[in-house]
């Protein structure tokens, strides 16, 4: 049997980290022996465990350890990270370490140094001259990059679930249900937003067109105008229907205020795109008086940046839409590292994409009428996301009103 000793620390009992560790070892065909365990006796105390992991082959042992690293397990014996140079652009050496979205350090030159701009499913690259470590997507790897290989010298620190029963943001809070106490969650989110802004933090919105369809666009516009939102990440549809609603009072040809179908209203979104094209950009349309209100208008007037990532099904698209999705991903990646909270609202594809870019330290809320959107986020590793299953037409007005309360 091939053996390595791992260490766990934190609230490993009530977060079920210890239980999950043992389950992973057994499910993958390994064995374990708990060498040492020290359970915290107070809420402020952390627990520690030392576990010997055994497997019948070095490959199986490496596979088990790789999966355990996401839970925060670290190799107990202290070794420096192994660095191997890439021999070709966009190609990593065999056995490269694939990052999680949790806070990560590597043991290099006798010190633990943080991995900057942490993101899941990336490589860890070391700049030997500056003594820095950072992540790179595999598509950005250059020949000669020094890349971390294996698990030695890598320490992952997942966020721990709060022991406060009233805390909205609980690590691994992946339960998805429409029966959660909605107002309690919304009030908790509002309080957290106020605290973040009071500390000078940043909040992002990832939004879909349902925000406009449900008549909630005015509430998001108000949140931007009143300084709660620092970046918008969306697609062509949110911006297009927001502009349509401002120019024609409709969204997808239906009156936003009354829900009435308008004759030939199905052409309004194309006419909206045409008007913005005539101006040259959304900003130019605001400046020349074509666009006088709405979400995108407030972004321009309040210098709130936005990233509109295109897709194959886009009409138009608007001139501000980034049709190169890899370039859009790079810009989104930058903002993902800057925010302290993200609200992902009624957009499955953009929510999952953003969830993949976010460090687990970022407090994240996914609001969707479809439970599978929240579930898919969790399944893809964004376990820190709080899921709320409700109609966005209910959520945004309630959130806005909660923020206005003293």
Buried (B, 14 or more C-beta within 10 A) or exposed (E): EBEBBBBBBBBBBBBBBBEBBBEBBEEBEBBBEEEEBEEBEEEEEBBBBBBBBBBEEEEBBBBBBBBBBBBBBBBBEEEEBBBBEBEEEEBBBEBBBBBBBBBBBBBBEEEEBBBBBBBBBBBBBBEEEEEBBBBBBBEBBEEEBBBBBBBBBBBBBBBBBBEEEEEBBBBBBBEBEEEBEBEEBBBBBBBBBBEBBEEEBBBBBBBBBBBBBBBBBBBBBBBBBBEBBBBBBBBBBBBBBBBBBBBBBBBBBBBBEEEEEBEEBEEBBEBBBEBBBEBEBBBBBBEEEBBEBBBBBBBBBBEBBBBBBBBEEBEBBBBBBBBEBEEBBBBBBBBBBEBBBBBBBBBBEBBBBBBBBBBBBBBBBBBBBEEEBBBBBBEBBBBBBBBBBBBBBBBBBBBBEBBEEE
